[in-house]
Amino acid sequence: MNSSPAISPSHSLPAASPAPLLAKHPEMGVAQVWLFGLAAGLVTGLDFIASAMIGIAGAHIRGGVHAAPEEYLWAISGYAAAAIVANLVIGRAAHYTSYRKYTLAALLLYFLGALGCSQANDIWMLVGARIVQGLGGGGLFTASRVLIQLVTKPTERPRLFWGFGFGSFGLLAIAPWLSAQVVEWASWRSIFWLQALLTLPVFALVFVVYPRRVGADAAEPSRMGHLDWPAALALGIGSLLLMHVLQDFRYLQPGAESSLIPILLIGVGIVAFIAARLHNYPDPWLDARRLVSRRYLVGLGFYTIFYGISGFWNTLLPSYLQAGLGFNFLTTGELMLWGGLATLGALVAYNIWMPHLFRKRRVIGIGFLLLAVACASLSTSAMPGASTNLLLPAIVIQGLTPVLIMLQVATMTYLDFDNEDFAHAYQLKNIMRELGTAFGTGMSSLMLQSGVAQARTDLVSRFDHATLDTLATGGQFGQTLMQWSAEIDRQATLITADHLYVGLAVFSLVAGVVALVQRPLR
């Protein structure tokens, strides 16, 4: 007779423990996982706003340090060159410490650089402080994204990407509005005070929620390249010289005297030397030989193009709205805020319907088409008296393009790489992002300045002696002349913006057609 006791309903089996959200970090609950993603996104957002704000508030900052447009380019390209150095050495630096410790140290350096920018009294003090800020901020995006890759499995990453997207795109969305508020409240220096202030809560959040260890099966690669500081710094200097020449290319017209040709040759020589050194080095800190993937290289090209367009747009739009249409900085910030909110809305839709998106090259092509529509719409609105209601649809449409273009490329071009190669791929990707953003920002600034000067000359040439005599008959010649001068400046800005938006629309259409025929973008 079996004496085993029967299992009664009152003695149920213990419930199975729920599976951890992150298999490599079972100690992290729902709140910490979400905050981890948010912290990584906010870290990335700090890098984004450092590049965006200097374009959005460029006129105010340039006036504050009494810099000519070509001098102001050094503040833009200086940050980008420092970011290149940061991205080159991040893999080895993080291996010696950890991505958590690297991020905390980089945030501290970013904070000090922002404070230095706020105290600048001339352009060269600003450039020096921006280089410090770039050494800290330039590697933040790479550090955040690589850490997420290391501590998660592919099926776990969507849990983090919600917070990551809201942190990075949310901070970038409110950057124009915040810039306008603080400049109106204080001065151009408050742009950098704000960047420093935002660093403090992000630093605290990273300190609290970032994982303090990485599981053994996801440890940082042991061979990420020997740290070669002289070569890294040389490549940063060479990149700085090349970027400045490319941004200032209008002085390189045939027959024009230019001091930039020696700088160009020096920059090319330095970059070529370091490229050869990296190619022959047995274990470089950025190994391009690991990244021979057609899908990755094609995606990298479109990624760089998008950020070049983004830098161009973010610099041209504030000048168009303020100097051309007469809006104040607060209204400009509010309009640009709507574009950022459109990006967040598109991000939510993308995360919900992501499994249903196929043939991503078509989505990318639609993104470039919408960008062309937005540019064409602003071009046709380049006339005095244009209302915010007329401009808002174009700004909102452009706000959709980061998700339709950039995010589509970013989610498909890294599928060919394991964790170690992923780190190299993200280093190169963010180097190209910094180059694209700096180039677009600088080109927009210089082309706008050059176009306005030419348009103003053409408009002034239409004033003959008869017109001037008519203006003088009213007895208030000086006041009338000042009014006409201001109106000429305004019309010159509108004419230039019209031409630049048409050119950007054509460029976007061409990029969209090229994207549609790229078979790797699937």
VMD Tcl script that draws the C-alpha trace (Angstrom):
set ca {
  {0.00 0.00 0.00}
  {1.42 3.35 -1.03}
  {1.92 5.51 2.01}
  {2.93 8.63 0.12}
  {0.83 11.54 1.20}
  {-1.52 12.90 -1.42}
  {-1.05 16.46 -2.53}
  {-4.07 18.35 -1.39}
  {-5.30 21.56 -2.95}
  {-4.27 23.40 0.20}
  {-0.60 22.46 -0.37}
  {0.07 24.01 -3.79}
  {3.53 24.11 -5.33}
  {5.51 27.34 -4.85}
  {5.12 29.79 -7.70}
  {8.02 30.05 -10.11}
  {10.09 33.21 -9.81}
  {9.53 35.63 -12.67}
  {12.31 35.81 -15.22}
  {14.63 38.80 -14.71}
  {14.29 41.70 -17.13}
  {18.03 41.57 -17.84}
  {19.52 38.09 -17.66}
  {23.02 39.44 -17.00}
  {21.72 41.73 -14.24}
  {18.93 39.88 -12.44}
  {19.21 42.27 -9.49}
  {17.77 45.14 -11.57}
  {14.03 45.57 -11.20}
  {11.56 47.27 -13.52}
  {12.23 50.79 -12.23}
  {16.03 50.48 -12.36}
  {15.99 49.00 -15.87}
  {13.84 51.86 -17.14}
  {15.98 54.44 -15.32}
  {19.12 52.81 -16.74}
  {17.79 53.33 -20.26}
  {16.72 56.88 -19.42}
  {20.13 57.70 -17.93}
  {21.91 56.36 -21.01}
  {19.62 58.50 -23.18}
  {20.21 61.65 -21.11}
  {23.97 61.07 -21.29}
  {23.65 60.90 -25.08}
  {21.39 63.97 -25.08}
  {24.09 66.08 -23.42}
  {26.36 65.43 -26.40}
  {23.50 66.26 -28.77}
  {22.67 69.62 -27.18}
  {26.31 70.68 -27.03}
  {26.37 70.63 -30.84}
  {22.79 71.84 -31.35}
  {22.80 74.83 -29.00}
  {25.92 76.41 -30.48}
  {24.13 76.45 -33.84}
  {20.71 77.52 -32.53}
  {22.11 80.40 -30.48}
  {25.05 81.02 -32.81}
  {24.27 84.69 -33.48}
  {24.05 85.49 -29.77}
  {27.23 83.58 -28.86}
  {29.19 84.98 -31.80}
  {28.20 88.51 -30.85}
  {29.09 87.86 -27.20}
  {32.67 86.88 -28.00}
  {32.98 89.41 -30.87}
  {33.84 86.73 -33.44}
  {33.57 86.84 -37.21}
  {31.74 83.89 -38.82}
  {34.97 82.29 -40.02}
  {36.45 82.60 -36.51}
  {33.34 81.13 -34.93}
  {33.87 78.00 -37.00}
  {36.80 77.08 -34.75}
  {34.39 76.73 -31.80}
  {32.29 74.32 -33.86}
  {35.09 72.27 -35.37}
  {37.09 72.31 -32.10}
  {34.39 70.35 -30.29}
  {34.09 67.90 -33.18}
  {37.86 67.31 -33.36}
  {38.03 66.70 -29.61}
  {35.08 64.31 -29.94}
  {37.02 62.36 -32.57}
  {39.87 61.89 -30.10}
  {37.40 60.81 -27.41}
  {35.80 58.24 -29.71}
  {39.15 56.89 -30.80}
  {40.35 56.09 -27.28}
  {37.07 55.19 -25.58}
  {37.36 51.44 -26.15}
  {40.74 51.08 -24.49}
  {39.98 53.67 -21.79}
  {36.76 51.88 -20.84}
  {38.61 48.56 -20.74}
  {41.10 49.91 -18.20}
  {38.26 51.22 -16.01}
  {34.68 50.46 -17.09}
  {32.06 52.17 -19.22}
  {30.38 53.38 -16.03}
  {33.54 55.00 -14.68}
  {34.41 56.35 -18.12}
  {30.96 57.96 -18.37}
  {31.27 59.59 -14.94}
  {34.72 60.97 -15.77}
  {33.54 62.21 -19.16}
  {30.54 63.96 -17.60}
  {32.87 65.75 -15.20}
  {35.07 66.90 -18.09}
  {31.96 68.01 -20.02}
  {30.84 69.99 -16.97}
  {34.20 71.77 -16.65}
  {34.24 72.55 -20.37}
  {30.74 74.06 -20.23}
  {31.76 76.23 -17.28}
  {34.84 77.35 -19.21}
  {32.68 78.30 -22.20}
  {30.44 80.39 -19.95}
  {33.45 82.41 -18.80}
  {34.96 83.02 -22.26}
  {35.66 86.64 -23.12}
  {36.92 86.07 -26.66}
  {36.66 83.48 -29.37}
  {39.90 81.67 -28.52}
  {38.92 81.18 -24.88}
  {35.65 79.76 -26.17}
  {37.47 77.43 -28.58}
  {39.74 76.13 -25.81}
  {36.81 75.45 -23.49}
  {34.86 73.77 -26.29}
  {37.79 71.41 -26.89}
  {37.69 70.41 -23.22}
  {33.93 69.96 -23.43}
  {34.31 67.87 -26.59}
  {36.86 65.56 -24.94}
  {34.23 64.84 -22.31}
  {31.04 64.92 -24.34}
  {32.23 63.46 -27.62}
  {32.36 59.87 -26.39}
  {29.15 59.88 -24.34}
  {26.91 58.51 -27.10}
  {29.33 55.69 -27.90}
  {29.80 54.80 -24.22}
  {26.04 54.65 -23.61}
  {25.21 52.56 -26.65}
  {28.10 50.12 -26.28}
  {27.28 49.56 -22.61}
  {23.67 48.71 -23.50}
  {24.99 46.26 -26.09}
  {27.25 44.59 -23.54}
  {24.80 44.11 -20.68}
  {21.72 43.02 -22.64}
  {20.55 40.35 -25.02}
  {18.85 41.45 -28.27}
  {15.37 40.59 -26.96}
  {15.94 42.71 -23.83}
  {17.03 45.93 -25.52}
  {13.56 47.30 -26.38}
  {12.96 47.69 -22.62}
  {15.91 50.07 -22.48}
  {15.32 51.85 -25.76}
  {12.08 53.43 -24.56}
  {13.93 55.33 -21.85}
  {16.96 55.84 -24.09}
  {14.86 57.43 -26.83}
  {12.95 59.70 -24.49}
  {16.14 60.77 -22.75}
  {18.19 61.57 -25.86}
  {15.49 62.93 -28.17}
  {13.59 64.57 -25.32}
  {16.60 66.59 -24.21}
  {17.33 67.54 -27.81}
  {13.67 68.51 -28.36}
  {13.58 71.06 -25.55}
  {17.07 72.44 -26.27}
  {15.87 75.27 -28.61}
  {13.14 76.38 -26.21}
  {15.49 76.23 -23.21}
  {18.16 78.14 -25.14}
  {15.71 80.93 -25.93}
  {14.43 81.11 -22.37}
  {17.84 81.38 -20.72}
  {19.24 83.84 -23.27}
  {16.22 86.12 -22.83}
  {16.45 85.77 -19.06}
  {20.21 86.32 -18.80}
  {22.73 86.34 -21.67}
  {24.48 84.08 -24.16}
  {26.64 82.74 -21.31}
  {23.56 81.10 -19.81}
  {23.59 78.61 -22.73}
  {26.68 77.02 -21.22}
  {25.55 77.48 -17.63}
  {22.48 75.47 -18.61}
  {24.62 72.70 -20.13}
  {26.70 72.54 -16.94}
  {23.60 72.53 -14.74}
  {21.97 69.71 -16.70}
  {25.10 67.61 -16.22}
  {24.65 67.43 -12.44}
  {21.41 65.39 -12.24}
  {22.56 63.19 -15.11}
  {25.81 62.49 -13.24}
  {23.84 61.55 -10.11}
  {21.49 59.30 -12.09}
  {24.38 57.48 -13.77}
  {26.10 57.02 -10.41}
  {22.98 55.43 -8.91}
  {21.45 53.31 -11.69}
  {24.27 52.28 -14.04}
  {25.29 48.64 -13.48}
  {28.49 48.44 -11.44}
  {29.70 45.26 -13.07}
  {29.41 43.45 -16.39}
  {28.76 39.74 -16.51}
  {31.63 37.47 -17.44}
  {30.07 36.50 -20.77}
  {29.60 40.17 -21.69}
  {32.86 41.59 -20.44}
  {34.54 44.34 -22.34}
  {36.87 42.94 -24.99}
  {40.37 42.42 -23.62}
  {42.01 43.65 -26.79}
  {40.46 46.91 -27.91}
  {43.71 48.38 -29.18}
  {46.75 49.69 -27.36}
  {46.29 53.28 -26.33}
  {48.40 55.47 -28.61}
  {47.89 59.02 -27.35}
  {50.31 60.79 -29.75}
  {48.58 59.23 -32.75}
  {45.11 59.99 -31.37}
  {45.96 63.62 -30.70}
  {47.61 63.98 -34.11}
  {44.50 62.62 -35.82}
  {42.38 65.06 -33.83}
  {44.53 67.98 -34.94}
  {44.51 66.82 -38.54}
  {40.74 66.44 -38.49}
  {40.38 69.90 -36.96}
  {42.41 71.48 -39.76}
  {40.56 69.59 -42.48}
  {37.13 70.43 -41.07}
  {37.97 74.09 -40.83}
  {39.14 74.21 -44.42}
  {36.07 72.34 -45.67}
  {33.77 74.66 -43.73}
  {35.65 77.70 -45.01}
  {35.92 76.48 -48.61}
  {34.42 79.66 -50.06}
  {37.88 81.25 -49.75}
  {39.36 78.57 -52.01}
  {37.82 79.87 -55.23}
  {40.12 79.91 -58.30}
  {42.30 82.98 -58.39}
  {41.52 83.97 -54.81}
  {44.34 84.49 -52.37}
  {43.96 82.14 -49.42}
  {46.02 81.14 -46.44}
  {43.98 77.98 -46.08}
  {45.86 75.93 -48.70}
  {48.86 75.25 -46.39}
  {46.43 74.29 -43.61}
  {44.65 71.94 -46.01}
  {47.90 70.26 -47.02}
  {49.04 69.90 -43.40}
  {45.69 68.40 -42.40}
  {45.70 65.93 -45.31}
  {49.26 64.93 -44.50}
  {48.54 64.29 -40.82}
  {45.40 62.28 -41.51}
  {47.14 60.22 -44.22}
  {50.06 59.46 -41.91}
  {47.80 58.33 -39.05}
  {45.62 56.29 -41.43}
  {48.73 54.41 -42.60}
  {49.83 53.94 -39.00}
  {46.45 52.50 -38.04}
  {46.43 50.20 -41.07}
  {49.82 48.73 -40.19}
  {49.35 48.65 -36.41}
  {48.71 45.08 -35.20}
  {46.03 46.06 -32.66}
  {44.73 49.59 -33.37}
  {42.19 51.42 -31.20}
  {39.94 51.78 -34.25}
  {40.28 48.90 -36.67}
  {38.51 49.70 -39.95}
  {39.38 46.21 -41.22}
  {36.74 44.83 -38.84}
  {34.06 46.96 -40.49}
  {34.15 45.70 -44.08}
  {30.40 45.29 -44.46}
  {28.55 46.82 -47.37}
  {25.41 47.33 -45.30}
  {27.39 49.10 -42.60}
  {29.35 51.32 -44.98}
  {26.28 52.35 -46.98}
  {24.38 53.04 -43.76}
  {27.33 55.02 -42.40}
  {27.25 57.22 -45.48}
  {23.56 58.02 -45.08}
  {24.03 58.52 -41.35}
  {26.71 61.14 -42.02}
  {24.58 62.81 -44.70}
  {21.63 63.06 -42.34}
  {23.66 64.70 -39.58}
  {25.19 67.11 -42.08}
  {21.66 68.12 -43.15}
  {20.58 68.32 -39.51}
  {23.45 70.65 -38.60}
  {22.66 72.79 -41.65}
  {18.93 72.97 -40.79}
  {19.45 73.77 -37.09}
  {21.71 76.70 -37.96}
  {19.72 78.09 -40.89}
  {16.26 77.93 -39.32}
  {16.87 80.30 -36.36}
  {18.47 82.91 -38.64}
  {15.63 82.58 -41.12}
  {12.98 83.00 -38.44}
  {14.67 85.86 -36.59}
  {16.69 87.91 -39.08}
  {14.38 87.15 -41.99}
  {10.84 86.99 -40.64}
  {11.40 89.15 -37.58}
  {10.42 86.64 -34.89}
  {12.07 86.99 -31.51}
  {14.23 84.25 -30.02}
  {11.42 83.02 -27.74}
  {9.04 82.44 -30.65}
  {11.83 80.75 -32.58}
  {12.50 78.41 -29.66}
  {8.81 77.54 -29.38}
  {8.54 76.73 -33.08}
  {11.61 74.50 -32.96}
  {10.20 72.82 -29.85}
  {7.26 71.57 -31.95}
  {9.71 69.92 -34.31}
  {11.33 68.13 -31.38}
  {7.95 67.00 -30.05}
  {7.14 65.61 -33.50}
  {10.34 63.55 -33.26}
  {9.23 62.14 -29.91}
  {5.80 61.27 -31.32}
  {7.39 59.51 -34.30}
  {9.66 57.63 -31.90}
  {6.67 56.29 -29.96}
  {5.00 55.19 -33.20}
  {8.22 53.55 -34.36}
  {8.63 51.57 -31.12}
  {5.02 50.35 -31.30}
  {4.97 49.44 -34.98}
  {8.65 48.54 -35.42}
  {7.96 44.81 -36.11}
  {5.73 45.79 -39.03}
  {8.29 47.97 -40.84}
  {9.83 46.21 -43.81}
  {12.05 47.38 -46.66}
  {13.53 50.16 -44.64}
  {15.11 51.79 -47.66}
  {11.59 52.84 -48.65}
  {11.06 54.39 -45.23}
  {14.39 56.21 -45.61}
  {13.35 57.39 -49.07}
  {10.05 58.70 -47.66}
  {12.02 60.50 -44.95}
  {14.17 62.33 -47.50}
  {11.05 63.16 -49.53}
  {9.38 64.70 -46.47}
  {12.56 66.63 -45.74}
  {12.46 68.03 -49.28}
  {8.79 68.97 -48.79}
  {9.62 70.78 -45.54}
  {12.44 72.74 -47.20}
  {10.29 73.64 -50.21}
  {7.51 74.81 -47.89}
  {9.86 77.11 -45.96}
  {11.24 78.41 -49.24}
  {7.79 79.46 -50.44}
  {7.12 81.06 -47.03}
  {10.19 83.30 -47.26}
  {8.25 86.54 -47.41}
  {7.50 89.31 -44.92}
  {4.44 88.68 -42.79}
  {4.60 84.87 -42.84}
  {2.72 83.59 -39.80}
  {3.66 80.82 -37.40}
  {0.68 78.78 -38.65}
  {2.20 78.83 -42.13}
  {5.60 77.70 -40.89}
  {4.61 75.13 -38.28}
  {3.65 72.26 -40.67}
  {7.07 72.33 -42.33}
  {8.85 72.31 -38.97}
  {6.73 69.39 -37.75}
  {7.33 67.45 -40.99}
  {11.09 67.92 -40.58}
  {10.74 66.68 -37.00}
  {9.65 63.28 -38.35}
  {12.82 62.74 -40.36}
  {15.22 61.69 -37.54}
  {13.07 58.59 -36.96}
  {12.39 57.96 -40.66}
  {16.02 58.34 -41.74}
  {18.57 58.27 -38.94}
  {16.92 55.68 -36.71}
  {16.19 53.34 -39.63}
  {19.84 53.39 -40.66}
  {21.08 53.02 -37.09}
  {18.97 49.93 -36.37}
  {20.05 47.93 -39.41}
  {23.71 48.71 -40.05}
  {25.12 46.95 -36.98}
  {23.50 43.55 -37.48}
  {26.67 42.10 -39.00}
  {28.89 42.64 -35.93}
  {29.50 40.92 -32.62}
  {30.05 42.90 -29.39}
  {33.72 43.65 -30.00}
  {33.25 44.77 -33.59}
  {30.12 46.65 -32.55}
  {32.29 48.87 -30.33}
  {34.59 49.68 -33.27}
  {31.57 50.31 -35.51}
  {30.01 52.71 -33.04}
  {33.28 54.56 -32.55}
  {33.52 55.22 -36.28}
  {29.81 56.04 -36.53}
  {30.04 58.75 -33.91}
  {33.21 60.16 -35.41}
  {31.30 60.56 -38.68}
  {28.31 62.05 -36.82}
  {30.52 64.72 -35.27}
  {32.13 65.45 -38.63}
  {28.76 65.64 -40.39}
  {27.19 67.89 -37.76}
  {30.19 70.23 -37.62}
  {30.40 70.41 -41.40}
  {26.68 71.12 -41.82}
  {26.66 73.74 -39.07}
  {29.72 75.51 -40.42}
  {28.57 75.41 -44.03}
  {25.18 76.84 -43.10}
  {26.77 79.68 -41.14}
  {29.19 80.62 -43.91}
  {26.75 80.23 -46.82}
  {24.17 82.30 -45.00}
  {26.69 85.03 -44.25}
  {28.06 85.04 -47.81}
  {24.59 84.93 -49.39}
  {23.25 87.77 -47.27}
  {26.25 89.95 -48.15}
  {25.77 89.32 -51.88}
  {22.00 89.84 -51.75}
  {22.42 93.05 -49.79}
  {24.90 94.37 -52.37}
  {22.43 93.58 -55.18}
  {19.56 95.30 -53.36}
  {21.57 98.41 -52.50}
  {22.69 98.76 -56.13}
  {19.04 99.39 -57.08}
  {19.00 102.66 -55.15}
  {19.82 105.45 -57.61}
  {20.18 109.19 -56.97}
  {16.54 109.84 -57.82}
  {15.39 107.38 -55.15}
  {17.72 108.87 -52.54}
  {16.53 112.40 -53.39}
  {12.94 111.27 -52.90}
  {13.79 109.83 -49.48}
  {15.53 113.07 -48.48}
  {12.53 115.28 -49.23}
  {10.69 114.16 -46.10}
  {13.12 115.92 -43.78}
  {13.96 112.72 -41.87}
  {16.56 111.33 -44.20}
  {18.65 109.66 -41.48}
  {15.74 107.84 -39.86}
  {14.31 106.78 -43.21}
  {17.67 105.50 -44.36}
  {18.03 103.42 -41.20}
  {14.61 101.90 -41.77}
  {15.45 101.05 -45.36}
  {18.80 99.57 -44.28}
  {17.06 97.27 -41.79}
  {14.53 96.26 -44.43}
  {17.32 95.51 -46.92}
  {19.02 93.26 -44.35}
  {15.75 91.46 -43.77}
  {15.07 90.99 -47.48}
  {18.64 89.81 -48.05}
  {18.20 87.14 -45.38}
  {14.91 85.98 -46.90}
  {16.41 85.79 -50.38}
  {19.38 83.80 -49.13}
  {17.23 81.48 -47.03}
  {14.98 80.88 -50.04}
  {17.96 79.83 -52.15}
  {19.46 77.64 -49.42}
  {16.18 75.85 -48.72}
  {15.70 75.16 -52.43}
  {19.22 73.74 -52.61}
  {18.63 71.62 -49.51}
  {15.35 70.33 -50.98}
  {17.10 69.26 -54.21}
  {19.91 67.60 -52.24}
  {17.36 65.70 -50.12}
  {15.52 64.45 -53.20}
  {18.76 63.17 -54.72}
  {19.70 61.46 -51.43}
  {16.26 59.84 -51.28}
  {16.54 58.45 -54.81}
  {20.00 57.07 -54.05}
  {18.65 55.44 -50.86}
  {15.86 53.71 -52.77}
  {18.32 51.91 -55.06}
  {20.59 50.71 -52.24}
  {19.92 47.00 -51.81}
  {21.92 46.76 -48.52}
  {19.38 49.09 -46.85}
  {16.76 46.39 -46.27}
}
mol new
graphics top color blue
foreach p $ca { graphics top sphere $p radius 0.5 }
foreach p [lrange $ca 0 end-1] q [lrange $ca 1 end] { graphics top cylinder $p $q radius 0.2 }
display resetview
